[in-house]
Amino acid sequence: MAMWQNVKWARKMSNSVERETGGNKPLRIGVLASGNGSNLQALIDRSADGTLPAEVSCVISNNASAFALERARRHGIPALHL
């Protein structure tokens, strides 16, 4: 996904999350991943910079070697392989 698409997607998600939570608190989300985790990284980055009022609370993968699990661990997010 091109960077501009990630930004556009993050803005759309941000608006949706604010409607769902009333803008009062960040939404806690779990991420399912099986590969590199580039979309996970986009969520982590947007959460960190305040663009997305949500926090990634866990990452779950069916692939023990998925780099997404390592990305999660590097950011202190619980990561689990099933």
Helices and strands as residue ranges (DSSP letters): H 3-21, E 27-33, H 38-48, E 54-61, H 67-74, E 79-81
